[in-house]
Amino acid sequence: MSEAEVITRIEGSVGRITLNRPKALHALNKGMCEIMTEALLAWRDDEAVVSVLIDHAGERGFCAGGDIRMIAESGATDAVEAKAFFLAEYRLNHLMFEYPKPITAIVDGIVMGGGVGISEPAKVRVATERTTYAMPETGIGLFPDVGGGWFLPRLPGEAGTWLALTGARLKAADTVALGIHTHFVGAESVEALKADLLAKGPEAVEDHAADPGPAPIDAHRDEIERLFVYDTVEAIFEALETEGSDWALAQLAILKTKSPQSLKVTLRQLRAGRAMDSFAEVMAMEYRLGGRVVRTHDFQEGVRAVIVDKDNAPKWSPATLEGVSEADLDALFAPLPADEDWTPLG
């Protein structure tokens, strides 16, 4: 394999993008986003390219997210580098969302955060038994960006709210049941699938698709629908406590480990995103949020606790939901000056 962190080439009539940073689980940086964007723009008007395939080198994961250490280091100062990364990443997400040619993403392994952002816009999204999907941002003081404000509220019922707040990890049976991924293919068939995709196009996935088995989440869909429907985190906490089942209390215990600020930011993000008419509008909201949240105590502390020191004992501030005011949230969601706002690529 090439040493490049992303390999782009045309194979037959398919534009192929391969993530190639396996030691970092293909975590995205600005350069990787720019390489993918450049290729997609070149192929968009190239009549020889009929579809796009995005996959990854190695077997450990599709993409575990973004370069969190860089984002935290930047957020600890002026956040200029972090905002430049978000600008490039969100423009890539939007380019893929609006892309005129079908994109197939094979998410064989871990897919979290930024990896969700470059797979959810694809028309065909293939999971395997090695797939683990999550949006775990509330555990590091962040929020589920890269279009989470669009995709998550549009999952069945309140599944997206539950996923975003708890950071729950799902396997393929659940992701296919919820429509996060469109198909399940056994890992042993992935190379044959890729060969057929390159030879025949996206329709070839139907020849390899299999049944992922029963979805564990089905047993809790009614509870998720009832207990995560509220528009305040306090009301969700109260509903879970009142419900009192083992499952409900387990979710409550998980939520109590998360950043109170992140929980409130995330719920407002999802509720606002559900009402928005365009993906670009959601991206602009998330860009405003991203540049501010990375400078907060909770993001800096979350990265320290989970990624740097790995003591998994963050000290959130404010430490309680009550300590996070509506004014605090308003400031994080406030508009930017027109010349600083996020804009899509032309």
LUMDO-930106 format. One record per residue (C-alpha): residue number from 1; chain; x, y, z. Coordinates in Angstrom, 2 decimals. Example, Ala and Ser with C-alpha at 12.3 -4.5 7.8 and 13.67 -1.06 7.14 Angstrom:
<pts>
<pt num="1" cadena="A" x="12.30" y="-4.50" z="7.80"/>
<pt num="2" cadena="A" x="13.67" y="-1.06" z="7.14"/>
</pts>
This chain:
<pts>
<pt num="1" cadena="A" x="0.00" y="0.00" z="0.00"/>
<pt num="2" cadena="A" x="1.08" y="3.57" z="-0.62"/>
<pt num="3" cadena="A" x="2.28" y="5.68" z="2.32"/>
<pt num="4" cadena="A" x="-0.38" y="8.30" z="1.53"/>
<pt num="5" cadena="A" x="-3.03" y="8.63" z="4.26"/>
<pt num="6" cadena="A" x="-5.77" y="8.47" z="1.61"/>
<pt num="7" cadena="A" x="-5.39" y="6.67" z="-1.71"/>
<pt num="8" cadena="A" x="-7.60" y="7.87" z="-4.57"/>
<pt num="9" cadena="A" x="-7.74" y="6.35" z="-8.03"/>
<pt num="10" cadena="A" x="-10.14" y="5.37" z="-10.79"/>
<pt num="11" cadena="A" x="-10.69" y="1.64" z="-11.30"/>
<pt num="12" cadena="A" x="-12.84" y="0.92" z="-14.33"/>
<pt num="13" cadena="A" x="-15.80" y="3.25" z="-14.01"/>
<pt num="14" cadena="A" x="-15.47" y="3.61" z="-10.21"/>
<pt num="15" cadena="A" x="-13.71" y="6.38" z="-8.32"/>
<pt num="16" cadena="A" x="-12.14" y="4.62" z="-5.35"/>
<pt num="17" cadena="A" x="-11.12" y="6.23" z="-2.06"/>
<pt num="18" cadena="A" x="-9.19" y="4.08" z="0.44"/>
<pt num="19" cadena="A" x="-8.46" y="5.40" z="3.93"/>
<pt num="20" cadena="A" x="-4.85" y="4.45" z="4.68"/>
<pt num="21" cadena="A" x="-3.95" y="5.49" z="8.21"/>
<pt num="22" cadena="A" x="-4.46" y="2.11" z="9.94"/>
<pt num="23" cadena="A" x="-2.32" y="2.76" z="13.03"/>
<pt num="24" cadena="A" x="-4.65" y="5.62" z="13.93"/>
<pt num="25" cadena="A" x="-7.77" y="3.65" z="12.90"/>
<pt num="26" cadena="A" x="-7.95" y="6.02" z="9.91"/>
<pt num="27" cadena="A" x="-8.80" y="9.02" z="12.13"/>
<pt num="28" cadena="A" x="-9.35" y="11.99" z="9.86"/>
<pt num="29" cadena="A" x="-7.15" y="15.05" z="9.65"/>
<pt num="30" cadena="A" x="-7.48" y="18.13" z="7.46"/>
<pt num="31" cadena="A" x="-5.16" y="16.77" z="4.79"/>
<pt num="32" cadena="A" x="-7.18" y="13.57" z="4.43"/>
<pt num="33" cadena="A" x="-10.39" y="15.56" z="4.05"/>
<pt num="34" cadena="A" x="-8.77" y="17.73" z="1.38"/>
<pt num="35" cadena="A" x="-7.52" y="14.72" z="-0.60"/>
<pt num="36" cadena="A" x="-11.00" y="13.16" z="-0.60"/>
<pt num="37" cadena="A" x="-12.61" y="16.47" z="-1.54"/>
<pt num="38" cadena="A" x="-10.20" y="17.03" z="-4.43"/>
<pt num="39" cadena="A" x="-10.90" y="13.56" z="-5.82"/>
<pt num="40" cadena="A" x="-14.68" y="13.86" z="-5.50"/>
<pt num="41" cadena="A" x="-14.68" y="17.26" z="-7.20"/>
<pt num="42" cadena="A" x="-12.55" y="15.88" z="-10.05"/>
<pt num="43" cadena="A" x="-14.85" y="12.87" z="-10.50"/>
<pt num="44" cadena="A" x="-18.10" y="14.81" z="-10.19"/>
<pt num="45" cadena="A" x="-18.00" y="15.98" z="-13.81"/>
<pt num="46" cadena="A" x="-15.91" y="13.11" z="-15.20"/>
<pt num="47" cadena="A" x="-18.21" y="11.05" z="-17.42"/>
<pt num="48" cadena="A" x="-15.86" y="8.06" z="-17.08"/>
<pt num="49" cadena="A" x="-16.67" y="7.85" z="-13.35"/>
<pt num="50" cadena="A" x="-20.12" y="6.34" z="-12.77"/>
<pt num="51" cadena="A" x="-19.96" y="5.68" z="-9.01"/>
<pt num="52" cadena="A" x="-17.67" y="6.01" z="-5.99"/>
<pt num="53" cadena="A" x="-16.42" y="3.39" z="-3.51"/>
<pt num="54" cadena="A" x="-14.97" y="4.32" z="-0.13"/>
<pt num="55" cadena="A" x="-13.18" y="1.67" z="1.91"/>
<pt num="56" cadena="A" x="-10.16" y="1.30" z="4.19"/>
<pt num="57" cadena="A" x="-6.85" y="-0.53" z="4.41"/>
<pt num="58" cadena="A" x="-6.41" y="-3.22" z="7.05"/>
<pt num="59" cadena="A" x="-9.04" y="-4.92" z="9.21"/>
<pt num="60" cadena="A" x="-9.14" y="-2.93" z="12.45"/>
<pt num="61" cadena="A" x="-11.67" y="-0.30" z="11.55"/>
<pt num="62" cadena="A" x="-13.20" y="1.97" z="8.93"/>
<pt num="63" cadena="A" x="-12.65" y="5.30" z="10.69"/>
<pt num="64" cadena="A" x="-12.60" y="5.96" z="14.43"/>
<pt num="65" cadena="A" x="-13.25" y="9.70" z="14.14"/>
<pt num="66" cadena="A" x="-11.23" y="12.87" z="13.78"/>
<pt num="67" cadena="A" x="-7.83" y="13.89" z="15.06"/>
<pt num="68" cadena="A" x="-9.05" y="14.67" z="18.58"/>
<pt num="69" cadena="A" x="-5.63" y="15.50" z="20.05"/>
<pt num="70" cadena="A" x="-5.03" y="18.18" z="17.43"/>
<pt num="71" cadena="A" x="-8.51" y="19.59" z="17.94"/>
<pt num="72" cadena="A" x="-7.99" y="19.74" z="21.70"/>
<pt num="73" cadena="A" x="-4.56" y="21.35" z="21.43"/>
<pt num="74" cadena="A" x="-5.97" y="23.95" z="19.05"/>
<pt num="75" cadena="A" x="-9.03" y="24.51" z="21.24"/>
<pt num="76" cadena="A" x="-6.74" y="25.17" z="24.21"/>
<pt num="77" cadena="A" x="-5.46" y="28.25" z="22.37"/>
<pt num="78" cadena="A" x="-7.30" y="30.13" z="19.60"/>
<pt num="79" cadena="A" x="-9.04" y="27.14" z="17.94"/>
<pt num="80" cadena="A" x="-7.94" y="28.39" z="14.50"/>
<pt num="81" cadena="A" x="-6.54" y="24.99" z="13.44"/>
<pt num="82" cadena="A" x="-9.59" y="23.16" z="14.81"/>
<pt num="83" cadena="A" x="-11.95" y="25.44" z="12.91"/>
<pt num="84" cadena="A" x="-9.94" y="24.97" z="9.71"/>
<pt num="85" cadena="A" x="-10.31" y="21.20" z="10.15"/>
<pt num="86" cadena="A" x="-14.06" y="21.49" z="10.78"/>
<pt num="87" cadena="A" x="-14.44" y="23.71" z="7.71"/>
<pt num="88" cadena="A" x="-12.72" y="21.14" z="5.49"/>
<pt num="89" cadena="A" x="-14.42" y="18.14" z="7.10"/>
<pt num="90" cadena="A" x="-17.94" y="19.58" z="6.99"/>
<pt num="91" cadena="A" x="-17.47" y="20.71" z="3.38"/>
<pt num="92" cadena="A" x="-16.51" y="17.12" z="2.54"/>
<pt num="93" cadena="A" x="-19.55" y="15.78" z="4.41"/>
<pt num="94" cadena="A" x="-21.83" y="18.16" z="2.49"/>
<pt num="95" cadena="A" x="-20.16" y="17.40" z="-0.85"/>
<pt num="96" cadena="A" x="-20.83" y="13.69" z="-0.27"/>
<pt num="97" cadena="A" x="-24.40" y="14.35" z="0.87"/>
<pt num="98" cadena="A" x="-25.19" y="16.30" z="-2.33"/>
<pt num="99" cadena="A" x="-23.04" y="14.16" z="-4.65"/>
<pt num="100" cadena="A" x="-24.74" y="13.41" z="-7.98"/>
<pt num="101" cadena="A" x="-23.21" y="9.94" z="-8.36"/>
<pt num="102" cadena="A" x="-23.92" y="6.99" z="-6.05"/>
<pt num="103" cadena="A" x="-21.38" y="6.44" z="-3.28"/>
<pt num="104" cadena="A" x="-20.87" y="3.05" z="-1.60"/>
<pt num="105" cadena="A" x="-19.16" y="2.94" z="1.81"/>
<pt num="106" cadena="A" x="-17.93" y="-0.34" z="3.28"/>
<pt num="107" cadena="A" x="-17.75" y="0.16" z="7.05"/>
<pt num="108" cadena="A" x="-15.99" y="-3.07" z="8.01"/>
<pt num="109" cadena="A" x="-14.92" y="-2.36" z="11.58"/>
<pt num="110" cadena="A" x="-15.10" y="0.62" z="13.93"/>
<pt num="111" cadena="A" x="-17.07" y="3.58" z="12.59"/>
<pt num="112" cadena="A" x="-17.39" y="6.53" z="14.95"/>
<pt num="113" cadena="A" x="-17.55" y="10.31" z="14.77"/>
<pt num="114" cadena="A" x="-15.83" y="11.48" z="11.61"/>
<pt num="115" cadena="A" x="-16.17" y="7.99" z="10.13"/>
<pt num="116" cadena="A" x="-19.93" y="8.34" z="10.41"/>
<pt num="117" cadena="A" x="-19.66" y="11.68" z="8.62"/>
<pt num="118" cadena="A" x="-18.02" y="10.12" z="5.54"/>
<pt num="119" cadena="A" x="-20.24" y="7.02" z="5.41"/>
<pt num="120" cadena="A" x="-23.76" y="8.19" z="6.28"/>
<pt num="121" cadena="A" x="-24.06" y="10.38" z="3.16"/>
<pt num="122" cadena="A" x="-23.36" y="7.33" z="0.97"/>
<pt num="123" cadena="A" x="-26.29" y="5.77" z="-0.89"/>
<pt num="124" cadena="A" x="-25.10" y="2.22" z="-0.05"/>
<pt num="125" cadena="A" x="-23.65" y="1.66" z="3.43"/>
<pt num="126" cadena="A" x="-22.37" y="-1.86" z="4.07"/>
<pt num="127" cadena="A" x="-21.76" y="-3.23" z="7.57"/>
<pt num="128" cadena="A" x="-20.12" y="-6.53" z="8.55"/>
<pt num="129" cadena="A" x="-19.96" y="-8.54" z="11.79"/>
<pt num="130" cadena="A" x="-16.82" y="-6.53" z="12.59"/>
<pt num="131" cadena="A" x="-18.71" y="-3.23" z="12.45"/>
<pt num="132" cadena="A" x="-19.08" y="-1.24" z="15.66"/>
<pt num="133" cadena="A" x="-20.98" y="2.04" z="15.25"/>
<pt num="134" cadena="A" x="-21.15" y="4.81" z="17.83"/>
<pt num="135" cadena="A" x="-21.35" y="8.56" z="18.30"/>
<pt num="136" cadena="A" x="-19.55" y="8.75" z="21.68"/>
<pt num="137" cadena="A" x="-18.95" y="12.50" z="21.81"/>
<pt num="138" cadena="A" x="-20.88" y="13.30" z="25.01"/>
<pt num="139" cadena="A" x="-18.23" y="11.27" z="26.86"/>
<pt num="140" cadena="A" x="-15.47" y="13.70" z="25.85"/>
<pt num="141" cadena="A" x="-17.37" y="16.95" z="26.22"/>
<pt num="142" cadena="A" x="-18.19" y="17.27" z="22.52"/>
<pt num="143" cadena="A" x="-21.39" y="16.67" z="20.50"/>
<pt num="144" cadena="A" x="-22.21" y="14.33" z="17.57"/>
<pt num="145" cadena="A" x="-21.15" y="16.56" z="14.69"/>
<pt num="146" cadena="A" x="-20.36" y="15.72" z="11.01"/>
<pt num="147" cadena="A" x="-24.07" y="15.84" z="10.25"/>
<pt num="148" cadena="A" x="-25.28" y="14.09" z="13.40"/>
<pt num="149" cadena="A" x="-27.80" y="16.89" z="13.75"/>
<pt num="150" cadena="A" x="-29.32" y="15.72" z="10.44"/>
<pt num="151" cadena="A" x="-28.96" y="11.93" z="10.48"/>
<pt num="152" cadena="A" x="-29.70" y="11.09" z="14.11"/>
<pt num="153" cadena="A" x="-33.10" y="12.84" z="14.45"/>
<pt num="154" cadena="A" x="-34.20" y="11.07" z="11.26"/>
<pt num="155" cadena="A" x="-33.64" y="7.57" z="12.61"/>
<pt num="156" cadena="A" x="-36.80" y="5.69" z="13.69"/>
<pt num="157" cadena="A" x="-38.48" y="7.09" z="16.78"/>
<pt num="158" cadena="A" x="-36.03" y="8.51" z="19.30"/>
<pt num="159" cadena="A" x="-33.24" y="6.03" z="18.51"/>
<pt num="160" cadena="A" x="-30.99" y="8.88" z="17.42"/>
<pt num="161" cadena="A" x="-31.57" y="10.77" z="20.65"/>
<pt num="162" cadena="A" x="-30.69" y="7.67" z="22.68"/>
<pt num="163" cadena="A" x="-27.58" y="6.99" z="20.59"/>
<pt num="164" cadena="A" x="-26.37" y="10.58" z="20.75"/>
<pt num="165" cadena="A" x="-26.86" y="11.07" z="24.49"/>
<pt num="166" cadena="A" x="-25.60" y="7.68" z="25.71"/>
<pt num="167" cadena="A" x="-22.92" y="7.01" z="23.09"/>
<pt num="168" cadena="A" x="-24.25" y="3.45" z="22.81"/>
<pt num="169" cadena="A" x="-22.24" y="1.10" z="20.60"/>
<pt num="170" cadena="A" x="-24.18" y="-0.90" z="18.03"/>
<pt num="171" cadena="A" x="-23.33" y="-3.95" z="15.98"/>
<pt num="172" cadena="A" x="-24.54" y="-4.59" z="12.44"/>
<pt num="173" cadena="A" x="-27.89" y="-6.23" z="13.29"/>
<pt num="174" cadena="A" x="-28.94" y="-3.02" z="15.07"/>
<pt num="175" cadena="A" x="-27.46" y="-0.59" z="12.55"/>
<pt num="176" cadena="A" x="-29.22" y="-2.32" z="9.66"/>
<pt num="177" cadena="A" x="-32.49" y="-2.52" z="11.62"/>
<pt num="178" cadena="A" x="-32.35" y="1.24" z="12.23"/>
<pt num="179" cadena="A" x="-31.34" y="2.09" z="8.66"/>
<pt num="180" cadena="A" x="-27.94" y="3.46" z="9.68"/>
<pt num="181" cadena="A" x="-26.46" y="0.93" z="7.29"/>
<pt num="182" cadena="A" x="-28.32" y="-0.35" z="4.24"/>
<pt num="183" cadena="A" x="-26.84" y="-3.85" z="3.94"/>
<pt num="184" cadena="A" x="-25.04" y="-6.55" z="5.91"/>
<pt num="185" cadena="A" x="-22.30" y="-8.55" z="4.20"/>
<pt num="186" cadena="A" x="-20.18" y="-11.17" z="5.95"/>
<pt num="187" cadena="A" x="-16.56" y="-10.09" z="6.41"/>
<pt num="188" cadena="A" x="-15.38" y="-13.12" z="4.47"/>
<pt num="189" cadena="A" x="-17.25" y="-11.77" z="1.42"/>
<pt num="190" cadena="A" x="-15.96" y="-8.19" z="1.52"/>
<pt num="191" cadena="A" x="-13.15" y="-8.64" z="-0.99"/>
<pt num="192" cadena="A" x="-15.49" y="-10.41" z="-3.43"/>
<pt num="193" cadena="A" x="-18.01" y="-7.61" z="-2.90"/>
<pt num="194" cadena="A" x="-15.39" y="-4.95" z="-3.70"/>
<pt num="195" cadena="A" x="-14.40" y="-6.79" z="-6.88"/>
<pt num="196" cadena="A" x="-18.04" y="-6.92" z="-7.97"/>
<pt num="197" cadena="A" x="-18.65" y="-3.28" z="-7.06"/>
<pt num="198" cadena="A" x="-15.71" y="-2.28" z="-9.25"/>
<pt num="199" cadena="A" x="-16.94" y="-4.49" z="-12.10"/>
<pt num="200" cadena="A" x="-20.71" y="-3.98" z="-11.90"/>
<pt num="201" cadena="A" x="-21.41" y="-0.89" z="-9.78"/>
<pt num="202" cadena="A" x="-23.41" y="-0.37" z="-6.56"/>
<pt num="203" cadena="A" x="-26.18" y="-2.83" z="-7.52"/>
<pt num="204" cadena="A" x="-23.68" y="-5.66" z="-6.96"/>
<pt num="205" cadena="A" x="-24.20" y="-5.35" z="-3.21"/>
<pt num="206" cadena="A" x="-27.50" y="-7.21" z="-3.54"/>
<pt num="207" cadena="A" x="-25.63" y="-10.33" z="-4.66"/>
<pt num="208" cadena="A" x="-23.66" y="-10.41" z="-1.41"/>
<pt num="209" cadena="A" x="-26.16" y="-9.07" z="1.14"/>
<pt num="210" cadena="A" x="-27.03" y="-11.41" z="4.01"/>
<pt num="211" cadena="A" x="-29.24" y="-11.43" z="7.10"/>
<pt num="212" cadena="A" x="-27.41" y="-9.88" z="10.08"/>
<pt num="213" cadena="A" x="-29.66" y="-11.73" z="12.51"/>
<pt num="214" cadena="A" x="-32.04" y="-10.42" z="15.18"/>
<pt num="215" cadena="A" x="-31.54" y="-6.85" z="16.36"/>
<pt num="216" cadena="A" x="-31.09" y="-6.54" z="20.16"/>
<pt num="217" cadena="A" x="-32.39" y="-2.98" z="20.03"/>
<pt num="218" cadena="A" x="-35.84" y="-4.22" z="19.01"/>
<pt num="219" cadena="A" x="-36.48" y="-5.27" z="22.61"/>
<pt num="220" cadena="A" x="-36.09" y="-1.65" z="23.74"/>
<pt num="221" cadena="A" x="-37.60" y="0.38" z="20.89"/>
<pt num="222" cadena="A" x="-40.78" y="1.17" z="22.83"/>
<pt num="223" cadena="A" x="-38.81" y="2.31" z="25.86"/>
<pt num="224" cadena="A" x="-36.52" y="4.49" z="23.75"/>
<pt num="225" cadena="A" x="-39.55" y="6.04" z="22.06"/>
<pt num="226" cadena="A" x="-41.24" y="6.85" z="25.37"/>
<pt num="227" cadena="A" x="-38.30" y="7.84" z="27.53"/>
<pt num="228" cadena="A" x="-36.17" y="9.88" z="25.12"/>
<pt num="229" cadena="A" x="-38.98" y="11.92" z="23.56"/>
<pt num="230" cadena="A" x="-38.59" y="14.89" z="25.90"/>
<pt num="231" cadena="A" x="-37.02" y="18.21" z="24.95"/>
<pt num="232" cadena="A" x="-34.97" y="18.66" z="28.12"/>
<pt num="233" cadena="A" x="-32.30" y="16.37" z="29.50"/>
<pt num="234" cadena="A" x="-33.78" y="16.79" z="32.97"/>
<pt num="235" cadena="A" x="-37.10" y="15.37" z="31.74"/>
<pt num="236" cadena="A" x="-35.33" y="12.40" z="30.15"/>
<pt num="237" cadena="A" x="-33.48" y="11.71" z="33.43"/>
<pt num="238" cadena="A" x="-36.77" y="11.89" z="35.34"/>
<pt num="239" cadena="A" x="-38.53" y="9.57" z="32.88"/>
<pt num="240" cadena="A" x="-35.77" y="6.98" z="33.14"/>
<pt num="241" cadena="A" x="-35.81" y="7.13" z="36.92"/>
<pt num="242" cadena="A" x="-39.60" y="6.84" z="37.04"/>
<pt num="243" cadena="A" x="-39.57" y="3.92" z="34.60"/>
<pt num="244" cadena="A" x="-37.25" y="2.10" z="37.00"/>
<pt num="245" cadena="A" x="-36.59" y="-0.96" z="34.83"/>
<pt num="246" cadena="A" x="-33.11" y="-2.46" z="34.77"/>
<pt num="247" cadena="A" x="-32.59" y="-1.15" z="31.24"/>
<pt num="248" cadena="A" x="-33.85" y="2.37" z="32.05"/>
<pt num="249" cadena="A" x="-31.69" y="2.63" z="35.16"/>
<pt num="250" cadena="A" x="-28.68" y="1.38" z="33.20"/>
<pt num="251" cadena="A" x="-29.21" y="4.17" z="30.65"/>
<pt num="252" cadena="A" x="-29.55" y="6.71" z="33.45"/>
<pt num="253" cadena="A" x="-26.29" y="5.52" z="35.02"/>
<pt num="254" cadena="A" x="-24.54" y="5.91" z="31.66"/>
<pt num="255" cadena="A" x="-25.95" y="9.42" z="31.14"/>
<pt num="256" cadena="A" x="-24.75" y="10.49" z="34.58"/>
<pt num="257" cadena="A" x="-21.15" y="9.83" z="33.49"/>
<pt num="258" cadena="A" x="-21.45" y="12.20" z="30.51"/>
<pt num="259" cadena="A" x="-20.73" y="15.92" z="30.36"/>
<pt num="260" cadena="A" x="-23.87" y="17.79" z="31.46"/>
<pt num="261" cadena="A" x="-22.99" y="20.58" z="29.04"/>
<pt num="262" cadena="A" x="-22.58" y="18.10" z="26.18"/>
<pt num="263" cadena="A" x="-25.88" y="16.38" z="26.96"/>
<pt num="264" cadena="A" x="-27.74" y="19.70" z="26.78"/>
<pt num="265" cadena="A" x="-25.88" y="20.89" z="23.68"/>
<pt num="266" cadena="A" x="-26.55" y="17.58" z="21.94"/>
<pt num="267" cadena="A" x="-30.25" y="17.46" z="22.71"/>
<pt num="268" cadena="A" x="-30.73" y="21.03" z="21.47"/>
<pt num="269" cadena="A" x="-28.64" y="20.23" z="18.36"/>
<pt num="270" cadena="A" x="-30.81" y="17.21" z="17.53"/>
<pt num="271" cadena="A" x="-34.09" y="18.98" z="18.12"/>
<pt num="272" cadena="A" x="-32.98" y="21.95" z="16.01"/>
<pt num="273" cadena="A" x="-31.59" y="19.68" z="13.29"/>
<pt num="274" cadena="A" x="-34.84" y="17.75" z="13.06"/>
<pt num="275" cadena="A" x="-36.62" y="20.98" z="12.09"/>
<pt num="276" cadena="A" x="-34.04" y="22.12" z="9.53"/>
<pt num="277" cadena="A" x="-34.76" y="21.79" z="5.82"/>
<pt num="278" cadena="A" x="-31.25" y="21.31" z="4.46"/>
<pt num="279" cadena="A" x="-28.08" y="19.46" z="5.34"/>
<pt num="280" cadena="A" x="-26.14" y="22.69" z="4.76"/>
<pt num="281" cadena="A" x="-28.16" y="24.42" z="7.48"/>
<pt num="282" cadena="A" x="-27.21" y="21.67" z="9.93"/>
<pt num="283" cadena="A" x="-23.54" y="21.90" z="8.93"/>
<pt num="284" cadena="A" x="-23.55" y="25.65" z="9.57"/>
<pt num="285" cadena="A" x="-25.05" y="25.08" z="13.03"/>
<pt num="286" cadena="A" x="-22.48" y="22.40" z="13.86"/>
<pt num="287" cadena="A" x="-19.61" y="24.59" z="12.64"/>
<pt num="288" cadena="A" x="-20.68" y="27.40" z="14.95"/>
<pt num="289" cadena="A" x="-20.93" y="24.91" z="17.81"/>
<pt num="290" cadena="A" x="-17.67" y="23.15" z="17.03"/>
<pt num="291" cadena="A" x="-15.49" y="26.23" z="17.10"/>
<pt num="292" cadena="A" x="-16.87" y="27.16" z="20.53"/>
<pt num="293" cadena="A" x="-17.27" y="23.80" z="22.25"/>
<pt num="294" cadena="A" x="-13.64" y="22.79" z="21.64"/>
<pt num="295" cadena="A" x="-12.58" y="25.78" z="23.76"/>
<pt num="296" cadena="A" x="-14.74" y="24.80" z="26.74"/>
<pt num="297" cadena="A" x="-13.51" y="23.21" z="29.95"/>
<pt num="298" cadena="A" x="-15.49" y="20.03" z="29.36"/>
<pt num="299" cadena="A" x="-13.98" y="19.23" z="25.98"/>
<pt num="300" cadena="A" x="-10.46" y="19.88" z="27.22"/>
<pt num="301" cadena="A" x="-11.14" y="17.79" z="30.33"/>
<pt num="302" cadena="A" x="-12.87" y="15.00" z="28.40"/>
<pt num="303" cadena="A" x="-9.94" y="14.61" z="26.03"/>
<pt num="304" cadena="A" x="-7.52" y="14.63" z="28.98"/>
<pt num="305" cadena="A" x="-9.48" y="11.94" z="30.83"/>
<pt num="306" cadena="A" x="-10.30" y="9.63" z="27.93"/>
<pt num="307" cadena="A" x="-7.51" y="10.10" z="25.38"/>
<pt num="308" cadena="A" x="-4.45" y="11.66" z="27.05"/>
<pt num="309" cadena="A" x="-4.25" y="10.42" z="30.65"/>
<pt num="310" cadena="A" x="-6.79" y="7.62" z="30.08"/>
<pt num="311" cadena="A" x="-7.97" y="7.73" z="33.72"/>
<pt num="312" cadena="A" x="-11.59" y="7.88" z="32.50"/>
<pt num="313" cadena="A" x="-12.41" y="10.17" z="35.42"/>
<pt num="314" cadena="A" x="-13.35" y="13.53" z="33.93"/>
<pt num="315" cadena="A" x="-14.30" y="16.37" z="36.28"/>
<pt num="316" cadena="A" x="-17.11" y="18.10" z="34.43"/>
<pt num="317" cadena="A" x="-17.86" y="21.78" z="35.00"/>
<pt num="318" cadena="A" x="-20.66" y="22.55" z="35.52"/>
<pt num="319" cadena="A" x="-20.98" y="19.20" z="37.29"/>
<pt num="320" cadena="A" x="-24.78" y="19.12" z="37.15"/>
<pt num="321" cadena="A" x="-27.47" y="19.64" z="34.55"/>
<pt num="322" cadena="A" x="-28.87" y="22.51" z="36.61"/>
<pt num="323" cadena="A" x="-25.53" y="24.29" z="36.29"/>
<pt num="324" cadena="A" x="-25.83" y="24.52" z="32.50"/>
<pt num="325" cadena="A" x="-28.09" y="27.49" z="31.80"/>
<pt num="326" cadena="A" x="-30.11" y="28.36" z="28.71"/>
<pt num="327" cadena="A" x="-27.89" y="31.44" z="28.38"/>
<pt num="328" cadena="A" x="-24.82" y="29.16" z="28.25"/>
<pt num="329" cadena="A" x="-26.43" y="27.18" z="25.44"/>
<pt num="330" cadena="A" x="-27.57" y="30.30" z="23.60"/>
<pt num="331" cadena="A" x="-23.97" y="31.54" z="23.55"/>
<pt num="332" cadena="A" x="-22.70" y="28.27" z="22.06"/>
<pt num="333" cadena="A" x="-25.43" y="28.25" z="19.37"/>
<pt num="334" cadena="A" x="-25.27" y="31.98" z="18.56"/>
<pt num="335" cadena="A" x="-24.85" y="33.05" z="14.92"/>
<pt num="336" cadena="A" x="-21.40" y="33.91" z="13.60"/>
<pt num="337" cadena="A" x="-20.59" y="37.03" z="11.57"/>
<pt num="338" cadena="A" x="-21.38" y="36.33" z="7.92"/>
<pt num="339" cadena="A" x="-17.71" y="36.32" z="6.91"/>
<pt num="340" cadena="A" x="-16.87" y="33.68" z="9.57"/>
<pt num="341" cadena="A" x="-19.78" y="31.30" z="8.96"/>
<pt num="342" cadena="A" x="-19.53" y="27.88" z="7.34"/>
<pt num="343" cadena="A" x="-20.30" y="27.75" z="3.62"/>
<pt num="344" cadena="A" x="-20.47" y="24.76" z="1.29"/>
<pt num="345" cadena="A" x="-18.10" y="24.29" z="-1.63"/>
<pt num="346" cadena="A" x="-19.18" y="25.85" z="-4.88"/>
</pts>
